[in-house]
Amino acid sequence: MKRLLSLAALLTGLASAQTQTVFINGVALPSTPVQVGGVTYYQFKASDLQRVGALTAGGVKPKIEAVKGCVGDTLFNGVYTVQLLGTAKAGDRFGVILRVSNASKKTLSNFMMFSPSDVNAATAGGSATKMPNYDGPWLDDLLPGSNVTVRTFTGNLSKDQGFTRLLIRPDADAVKELKKERLPLARVYNMEFDLTCKK
């Protein structure tokens, strides 16, 4: 009877707990905090953990070259977050809509983040096309906690390329500036979105 009461209390706690965002491998995941014996635990969907590479078979440590997510995911590199809101078309140009947020305690200048030429659309076969064009203003100084939405596009395309991934690779100078400011840049700071997968 005591075990049933404990289970009921736990389920009641789960129902009343508010969902929080926790970053695993740089990907924002919804989780439910649970207090047990004064210790907070976080519950995640197994499918979410598997999707971001937190679960591996046989204890194999994954080799991560980029923080990866789906359309709609928010990715984090220790300093700023990038959310892929969706894709866009402008005539014969392919584009994406990104929300960039400053998650640090310092103001981020545009030269400390990525530029449009650091964004590439890639096909399943591995060929990549730069997206150096953008509509409206690009990233400007971002105060701590602030965000901005930007749109970046390829040049004119003769046909549909069948893009399946979006690659964000900050250049060496941007990475150097973040390190120079002693910002907590993660070891893996490149970002990659799977355009065929929606959150």
C-alpha positions as CSV (number, residue, x, y, z in Angstrom):
1,M,0.0,0.0,0.0
2,K,2.9,2.3,0.9
3,R,4.5,1.7,-2.6
4,L,1.2,2.6,-4.3
5,L,1.0,5.8,-2.4
6,S,4.5,6.7,-3.3
7,L,3.8,6.0,-7.0
8,A,0.6,8.2,-6.7
9,A,2.6,11.0,-5.2
10,L,5.3,10.8,-7.9
11,L,2.6,10.8,-10.6
12,T,1.0,13.8,-9.0
13,G,4.3,15.6,-8.9
14,L,4.9,14.8,-12.6
15,A,1.5,16.2,-13.5
16,S,2.1,19.5,-11.6
17,A,5.7,20.0,-12.7
18,Q,6.4,22.5,-15.4
19,T,8.3,21.6,-18.5
20,Q,11.8,23.1,-18.7
21,T,14.3,23.3,-21.5
22,V,17.6,21.4,-21.1
23,F,20.4,21.4,-23.6
24,I,21.9,17.9,-24.4
25,N,24.7,17.8,-27.1
26,G,23.8,21.4,-27.8
27,V,20.1,20.7,-28.6
28,A,17.3,22.1,-26.6
29,L,15.0,19.4,-25.3
30,P,11.8,19.7,-23.2
31,S,12.0,17.9,-19.9
32,T,10.0,17.4,-16.8
33,P,11.9,18.1,-13.5
34,V,11.1,15.7,-10.6
35,Q,12.2,16.1,-7.0
36,V,13.1,12.9,-5.2
37,G,14.7,13.1,-1.8
38,G,15.8,16.7,-2.3
39,V,17.5,15.9,-5.6
40,T,16.1,17.2,-9.0
41,Y,16.0,14.7,-11.8
42,Y,14.9,15.5,-15.4
43,Q,12.7,13.2,-17.5
44,F,13.1,13.1,-21.3
45,K,11.4,11.2,-24.1
46,A,13.7,8.4,-25.2
47,S,13.1,9.3,-28.8
48,D,14.4,12.8,-28.1
49,L,17.5,11.5,-26.4
50,Q,18.2,9.1,-29.3
51,R,17.6,11.8,-31.9
52,V,20.3,14.1,-30.3
53,G,22.8,11.2,-29.9
54,A,22.6,11.0,-26.1
55,L,21.8,7.2,-26.3
56,T,24.3,5.0,-28.0
57,A,24.4,1.2,-28.3
58,G,27.1,-0.8,-26.5
59,G,28.6,2.3,-24.8
60,V,30.1,3.6,-28.0
61,K,31.1,7.3,-27.7
62,P,29.8,9.2,-30.8
63,K,32.2,11.3,-32.7
64,I,30.5,14.7,-33.0
65,E,31.6,17.2,-35.6
66,A,28.6,19.4,-35.3
67,V,25.7,20.0,-32.9
68,K,22.7,18.5,-34.8
69,G,19.0,19.1,-34.8
70,C,15.8,19.3,-36.9
71,V,13.8,22.1,-38.3
72,G,12.3,23.9,-35.3
73,D,15.1,22.9,-33.0
74,T,17.2,25.3,-31.0
75,L,21.0,24.5,-31.0
76,F,23.5,25.9,-28.5
77,N,27.3,26.3,-28.8
78,G,27.9,27.7,-25.3
79,V,27.6,31.3,-26.3
80,Y,24.6,31.8,-28.6
81,T,21.7,29.7,-29.8
82,V,20.4,29.3,-33.3
83,Q,16.8,28.1,-34.1
84,L,15.9,27.0,-37.6
85,L,12.4,28.4,-38.0
86,G,11.9,27.2,-41.5
87,T,12.9,27.3,-45.1
88,A,12.0,30.0,-47.7
89,K,12.0,30.7,-51.4
90,A,12.8,34.0,-53.1
91,G,12.4,33.4,-56.9
92,D,15.0,30.8,-57.8
93,R,16.9,31.2,-54.5
94,F,16.6,28.8,-51.6
95,G,16.7,30.3,-48.1
96,V,16.3,29.7,-44.4
97,I,14.9,31.7,-41.5
98,L,17.0,31.6,-38.4
99,R,16.5,33.1,-34.9
100,V,19.8,33.8,-33.2
101,S,19.9,34.6,-29.4
102,N,22.7,35.7,-27.2
103,A,22.9,33.2,-24.3
104,S,26.0,34.8,-22.8
105,K,26.5,37.6,-20.3
106,K,28.4,39.8,-22.7
107,T,27.3,41.8,-25.8
108,L,28.1,39.9,-29.0
109,S,29.3,41.8,-32.0
110,N,28.4,40.6,-35.5
111,F,32.1,39.6,-36.1
112,M,31.9,37.3,-33.1
113,M,29.1,35.2,-34.7
114,F,28.7,33.6,-38.1
115,S,28.3,35.5,-41.4
116,P,26.0,34.6,-44.3
117,S,28.9,33.0,-46.1
118,D,29.3,30.6,-43.2
119,V,25.9,29.1,-43.9
120,N,25.6,26.3,-46.5
121,A,22.7,24.2,-47.9
122,A,23.9,20.6,-48.5
123,T,22.5,17.7,-50.4
124,A,22.4,14.1,-49.3
125,G,25.3,13.4,-51.7
126,G,27.4,15.9,-49.8
127,S,27.6,18.8,-52.2
128,A,27.1,22.2,-50.5
129,T,26.0,25.6,-51.8
130,K,26.8,28.8,-50.0
131,M,24.0,31.1,-48.8
132,P,25.8,34.5,-48.9
133,N,22.7,36.6,-49.7
134,Y,20.3,37.9,-47.1
135,D,17.1,39.9,-46.8
136,G,17.0,42.9,-44.4
137,P,19.7,43.5,-41.8
138,W,22.1,40.8,-40.8
139,L,23.4,40.1,-37.3
140,D,24.3,43.3,-35.4
141,D,25.4,43.7,-31.8
142,L,23.3,41.4,-29.6
143,L,22.8,42.3,-25.9
144,P,22.7,39.4,-23.4
145,G,19.3,37.7,-23.6
146,S,18.3,39.4,-26.9
147,N,17.6,37.7,-30.2
148,V,17.1,38.6,-33.9
149,T,15.6,36.8,-36.8
150,V,17.6,36.7,-40.1
151,R,17.0,35.2,-43.5
152,T,19.8,34.0,-45.7
153,F,19.7,32.7,-49.3
154,T,21.6,31.0,-52.0
155,G,22.2,32.6,-55.4
156,N,19.8,31.9,-58.2
157,L,19.5,28.1,-58.9
158,S,18.7,26.6,-62.2
159,K,16.8,23.7,-60.6
160,D,15.7,22.3,-57.3
161,Q,18.9,20.9,-55.7
162,G,17.2,18.7,-53.2
163,F,18.8,20.2,-50.1
164,T,18.6,18.0,-47.1
165,R,20.9,19.7,-44.5
166,L,21.8,23.2,-43.4
167,L,25.4,23.7,-42.2
168,I,26.5,26.6,-40.0
169,R,30.3,26.8,-39.7
170,P,31.6,30.0,-38.0
171,D,34.9,31.0,-39.5
172,A,38.2,30.9,-37.6
173,D,38.2,34.6,-36.9
174,A,34.8,34.5,-35.3
175,V,35.8,31.6,-33.1
176,K,39.0,33.4,-32.2
177,E,37.1,36.5,-31.1
178,L,34.8,34.4,-28.8
179,K,37.8,32.7,-27.2
180,K,39.6,36.0,-26.8
181,E,36.6,37.3,-24.9
182,R,36.8,34.2,-22.7
183,L,33.3,33.2,-23.5
184,P,32.3,29.6,-22.8
185,L,32.4,28.4,-26.4
186,A,31.7,24.6,-26.5
187,R,34.3,22.3,-28.0
188,V,31.8,21.5,-30.7
189,Y,30.5,24.8,-32.1
190,N,29.5,23.9,-35.7
191,M,25.8,23.5,-36.2
192,E,23.8,21.3,-38.6
193,F,20.1,21.0,-39.2
194,D,18.4,18.1,-40.9
195,L,15.9,19.8,-43.4
196,T,14.0,16.5,-43.8
197,C,13.2,16.3,-40.0
198,K,10.7,18.5,-38.2
199,K,10.6,18.7,-34.4
